[in-house]
Amino acid sequence: MRTILTALMAVLLTVPASAQSGGQPGEKKHHKTEQQAKAPKKVDDKAYNDALSKIPASNDKPDPWRNMR
């Protein structure tokens, strides 16, 4: 009886691990084409560069302890 319970517990504990595999073995995954992957990158780069240009330049060093002294 103890052997059967041990085997049952081993089976039940390994079932949730299959959720990490990413799908069924025969299931096809959706892949983006190169053209779809590159188009949003240009928009993201432009938004990134615009955001960087809005950050003001600072000449003084950042001091995280300045209010603690």
C-alpha atoms as an extended CHARMM CRD file, in Angstrom:
* protein
*
        69  EXT
         1         1  MET       CA              0.0000000000        0.0000000000        0.0000000000  PROA      1               0.0000000000
         2         2  ARG       CA              2.8490000000        2.3790000000        0.8420000000  PROA      2               0.0000000000
         3         3  THR       CA              4.4610000000        1.6370000000       -2.5510000000  PROA      3               0.0000000000
         4         4  ILE       CA              1.2460000000        2.4690000000       -4.3970000000  PROA      4               0.0000000000
         5         5  LEU       CA              0.8460000000        5.7440000000       -2.5050000000  PROA      5               0.0000000000
         6         6  THR       CA              4.4710000000        6.6650000000       -3.1870000000  PROA      6               0.0000000000
         7         7  ALA       CA              4.0470000000        5.9740000000       -6.9120000000  PROA      7               0.0000000000
         8         8  LEU       CA              0.7950000000        7.9540000000       -6.9980000000  PROA      8               0.0000000000
         9         9  MET       CA              2.4030000000       10.9190000000       -5.2560000000  PROA      9               0.0000000000
        10        10  ALA       CA              5.3320000000       10.8460000000       -7.6980000000  PROA      10              0.0000000000
        11        11  VAL       CA              2.9340000000       10.9360000000      -10.6480000000  PROA      11              0.0000000000
        12        12  LEU       CA              0.8220000000       13.7240000000       -9.1630000000  PROA      12              0.0000000000
        13        13  LEU       CA              3.8480000000       15.8480000000       -8.3150000000  PROA      13              0.0000000000
        14        14  THR       CA              5.2710000000       15.6320000000      -11.8460000000  PROA      14              0.0000000000
        15        15  VAL       CA              2.0400000000       16.6580000000      -13.6170000000  PROA      15              0.0000000000
        16        16  PRO       CA              2.3490000000       20.4130000000      -12.8230000000  PROA      16              0.0000000000
        17        17  ALA       CA              5.8790000000       20.4280000000      -14.2550000000  PROA      17              0.0000000000
        18        18  SER       CA              4.4240000000       19.8570000000      -17.7150000000  PROA      18              0.0000000000
        19        19  ALA       CA              2.8580000000       23.3350000000      -17.5630000000  PROA      19              0.0000000000
        20        20  GLN       CA              6.3400000000       24.8230000000      -17.8580000000  PROA      20              0.0000000000
        21        21  SER       CA              7.1050000000       23.1010000000      -21.1520000000  PROA      21              0.0000000000
        22        22  GLY       CA              5.2890000000       25.6780000000      -23.2870000000  PROA      22              0.0000000000
        23        23  GLY       CA              2.5560000000       23.5630000000      -24.8330000000  PROA      23              0.0000000000
        24        24  GLN       CA              1.7150000000       20.1510000000      -26.1540000000  PROA      24              0.0000000000
        25        25  PRO       CA              4.4270000000       18.2290000000      -28.0210000000  PROA      25              0.0000000000
        26        26  GLY       CA              2.6050000000       18.3860000000      -31.3840000000  PROA      26              0.0000000000
        27        27  GLU       CA              1.4640000000       21.9840000000      -31.0100000000  PROA      27              0.0000000000
        28        28  LYS       CA              3.0820000000       24.5900000000      -33.2660000000  PROA      28              0.0000000000
        29        29  LYS       CA              4.2790000000       27.8080000000      -31.7170000000  PROA      29              0.0000000000
        30        30  HSD       CA              3.6450000000       31.1540000000      -33.3410000000  PROA      30              0.0000000000
        31        31  HSD       CA              6.7690000000       32.8780000000      -34.5710000000  PROA      31              0.0000000000
        32        32  LYS       CA              7.0110000000       36.4290000000      -35.8120000000  PROA      32              0.0000000000
        33        33  THR       CA              8.4430000000       36.9950000000      -39.2180000000  PROA      33              0.0000000000
        34        34  GLU       CA             11.5610000000       39.1030000000      -39.5280000000  PROA      34              0.0000000000
        35        35  GLN       CA              9.6360000000       41.9780000000      -41.0480000000  PROA      35              0.0000000000
        36        36  GLN       CA              7.1450000000       42.0600000000      -38.1730000000  PROA      36              0.0000000000
        37        37  ALA       CA              9.9580000000       41.8970000000      -35.6160000000  PROA      37              0.0000000000
        38        38  LYS       CA             11.9730000000       44.7800000000      -37.1230000000  PROA      38              0.0000000000
        39        39  ALA       CA              9.1480000000       47.2830000000      -37.7020000000  PROA      39              0.0000000000
        40        40  PRO       CA              8.2610000000       47.9420000000      -34.0220000000  PROA      40              0.0000000000
        41        41  LYS       CA             11.9510000000       48.1980000000      -33.1340000000  PROA      41              0.0000000000
        42        42  LYS       CA             12.3440000000       51.3940000000      -35.1720000000  PROA      42              0.0000000000
        43        43  VAL       CA              9.3940000000       52.9480000000      -33.3740000000  PROA      43              0.0000000000
        44        44  ASP       CA             10.7750000000       51.8590000000      -30.0120000000  PROA      44              0.0000000000
        45        45  ASP       CA             14.2100000000       53.3010000000      -30.8140000000  PROA      45              0.0000000000
        46        46  LYS       CA             12.6830000000       56.6300000000      -31.7710000000  PROA      46              0.0000000000
        47        47  ALA       CA             10.6170000000       56.7530000000      -28.5780000000  PROA      47              0.0000000000
        48        48  TYR       CA             13.6930000000       55.8140000000      -26.5270000000  PROA      48              0.0000000000
        49        49  ASN       CA             15.8250000000       58.5350000000      -28.0800000000  PROA      49              0.0000000000
        50        50  ASP       CA             13.0400000000       61.1190000000      -27.6040000000  PROA      50              0.0000000000
        51        51  ALA       CA             12.7500000000       60.1540000000      -23.9350000000  PROA      51              0.0000000000
        52        52  LEU       CA             16.5140000000       60.4420000000      -23.4630000000  PROA      52              0.0000000000
        53        53  SER       CA             16.5570000000       63.9190000000      -24.9540000000  PROA      53              0.0000000000
        54        54  LYS       CA             13.9360000000       65.0810000000      -22.4080000000  PROA      54              0.0000000000
        55        55  ILE       CA             16.1020000000       64.1530000000      -19.4030000000  PROA      55              0.0000000000
        56        56  PRO       CA             17.8640000000       67.2640000000      -18.1000000000  PROA      56              0.0000000000
        57        57  ALA       CA             21.6560000000       67.1860000000      -17.8030000000  PROA      57              0.0000000000
        58        58  SER       CA             22.9760000000       67.2290000000      -14.2330000000  PROA      58              0.0000000000
        59        59  ASN       CA             26.4580000000       68.4510000000      -13.3210000000  PROA      59              0.0000000000
        60        60  ASP       CA             26.4220000000       67.5000000000       -9.6350000000  PROA      60              0.0000000000
        61        61  LYS       CA             27.0310000000       63.9550000000       -8.4840000000  PROA      61              0.0000000000
        62        62  PRO       CA             24.0330000000       62.0220000000       -7.1750000000  PROA      62              0.0000000000
        63        63  ASP       CA             24.2840000000       61.5830000000       -3.4090000000  PROA      63              0.0000000000
        64        64  PRO       CA             21.7270000000       59.1260000000       -2.0180000000  PROA      64              0.0000000000
        65        65  TRP       CA             22.7060000000       60.0010000000        1.5840000000  PROA      65              0.0000000000
        66        66  ARG       CA             22.4160000000       63.7900000000        1.3130000000  PROA      66              0.0000000000
        67        67  ASN       CA             19.2020000000       63.9300000000        3.3730000000  PROA      67              0.0000000000
        68        68  MET       CA             20.4640000000       61.4830000000        5.9910000000  PROA      68              0.0000000000
        69        69  ARG       CA             23.3110000000       63.5980000000        7.3900000000  PROA      69              0.0000000000
